[in-house]
Amino acid sequence: AVLDHVDAAALDHGAPAVRWWKQQGHPPLVVLSREEQNNSADVFPIEYLDIHNHHRLLHGEDVFAAIARHPEQHRLQVEHDLRTRVLRLRGVYMGLGDDARGLEALLLDSVSSFLTLFRHALVAVGEPLVIHKDAVLRAAAARFHFDPGPIQQVMQAHRSGERLADGKLPALRGLFAAYLAAVMQVEQSLEVSEP
C-alpha cells in the first residue's frame, strides 16, 4: 500500500483493515510512503520487478506503472540472495545430523524461494520473464544446465503434501545432494555469465 504519508496515526487508522486482511490468510501488508516508493526501486529490484508484473490497482493512482528499472542492482541482488540461500541451505543441512524430518522440511521450505530466484536469474541474463513455477524450472534447467529432476520432486511433494523419499534418511540425503548441486549450478552460472 502506498500512502501519501506514513506515520503512527496513518498506521492506527489502517490497522483494522490490515488485521482483517491477515485473517483472510493473506501475508502482512507492506506500507510505503509515496516518497519511499519512489526511492526504493534500486534498493529492492527483485521485489519491484515482481510488483511491476503482478500488481493490481485497488484504488487511486497506479504508482507502480512507471517503475524505474535497475538491471545492475537487480543482478547484484539476485546473486546476493542466491549465494545467501545456498550458504543457509548448507549450514542448516550440516546442523541436522540424522534428522530426516528436518531435512525433509529444509527441502520443502526452500524450494519456493529458489524458484523465485531462478526466475530472476533468468531475467538477469536476458531471458524473458517466466511466471509459472514449472516453466521457470524448465527454463532455468535449460539455461543453466542442471538436472531439474530433484527440484521437480521437491516441488511435487510441496504441492501434494506427500512425504519426500518416503521420509528415509539415506534417500533424502541423496536427494539433497542433487538439489544442492542444481542450486549451486544456477548460482555459479549466474556469476560466470556476468556482462
N, C-alpha and C positions, 0 to 999 in steps of 0.2 A: 504494500500500500504506500502510495506516495502522497504525502500531505504537504501543504504549504509550509507549515511549521510543526516541529515535533518537540513538545515539552511535556512535563508531567501532567498538565491539565488535559492536553490532547490525548495522552495515553489513558488517563482516567475516563475520559469521555468515550473512547473506543473499546474499553475493557469488556463491557458486556457482550459486544459483538464478537470479540476475539474468543471469549470463553465459549460462546455458542458455536463458533467455527471449530474449535478444538473438540467439543462434544460430538460434532458430526464426524469425527475421525480424521480431520484434515491436519496437516502439520502446522506448527506455530506460524503465525503471520509475521512477516518481516515488514517493519515500518521504517520508511526513509523520509527525510525532508526532501523537498524539491532540489535544494542545493546539494545534499548528499547524493541524490540520484544522478544529478548532472555531473558530479565529480567522482563517480565510482566505477565507471566502465573500464578504466585502466587498472583498477585495483582488483576487480572481480570479473575478469574477462570470460571465464568459463560460464559463470552464472549469468552474466549479461547476454552472452550468445544464446543460452538456453531461454532466457526471458524473451529475448527478441523473437525467437522462433516459436514460442509456446504460450505467450501471454494472451489473456482475454481481457478486454476492457469492460469493466462492470459499470463504471460511472466516471464522467469527467473527460478530460483531455488525455489522449494517448501519448504519455510522456516517454514511452519506450519505442515509439515508431522510428525515431531518428537517432538511435543509439550509435555513438561513435564506435568504430571498430579499432581494435588494438591487437593486430596479429602477433607482434613480437611478445607482448605481455601475455597473450593467450598461450602461445607456445611455451613460454617460461613457466606459466602456472601449470600447464599440463605436465611438463617434465618434473616440476617440483612435486606435484600431487602424486604422480605415478611412482616416483622414487620414494616418497614418504610412505605410500601404501605398501610398496614392496618391502621396505625396511620393517614396517609394522607387522606385516604378514610373517616375515621370517622370525622376528622377535617373539611374537605370540606363539608361533609353532614350537620354537625351542623351549618355551616355558610350559608346554602342555604335557611333556613326558608321555605316559601311556594313557592319557585321557582321550579315548575315542570320541566321546560325545563332544568334548571341547574342540577337537579337530574338525568334526563334522560341522559344528556351529561356526567355526572360523571360516570354513569354505563357504557355507551358506550365507553368512553375514557379509562377506566381502565381495561377492560376485556382482551385485548391482553397482557398487562403486567402481569396480574395474571396468564394467561395460560402459559406464558413463565416461570414464577416462579414455577408453578405446575410441568412443565416438569422437571425442575432442582431439585425440591423437591423429585420427584420420583427417579432421579439418586442418590441423596444424601442418600436415604435409601436403595440403592442397586437394584432398579428396572432398567430394560433396558431402554435405551433412546428411547422415543417415539416422533415423529416429528409432525404428523398431529394434529391440534388442537382438533378435535372431539375425536380422540383416546387418547390424553392427558387428556381431561376432563373425559372420561370413566375410564381410568386407575387411575387417581387421586381420583375420587369419590370412586372407589372400595378400593384403598389402604388406604385412609384417612377417609373413612366412612362419606361421606356427600351426600346430595341430589344434583345431578348435574342439576336438572331442572331449577332453577333460572339463573344459569350461561349459560345454553343452550339457554334460552330465550334471554339473552343479546347478546350472540354470533350471534343468528339468526337475531336479529334486526340490529346488527352491519353489517352483511353481506348484508342484503336486503335493508337497508335504511328505513325500516318501523319504525313507532313510537312504543315505548315500552309502554305497558299498555294503549294504546290509549292516552298517554300523561296525564292521570288522576292522580292527586297527591296522593290520598289515595292508589290506586293500585301500584303506583311507590314506595311509602313508604313501602308497604308490600313486594314488590319485592326486594327493597334494604335490608330490614331486613333479608330475606332469603339468599341473595347474600353475605351480610356481615357475616352471620353465617357460610356459606360454606368456605369463605376465611380464617376466623378465625380458623376453624377446621383444615385446612391444616397447618396453622402456628403453632397451639398448638400441633398437631400430630407430626410435624417435631421436635419440641422441646422435646417432650416426648420420641421420638424414638432415641435420641442421643446414640451413642455407649458407 
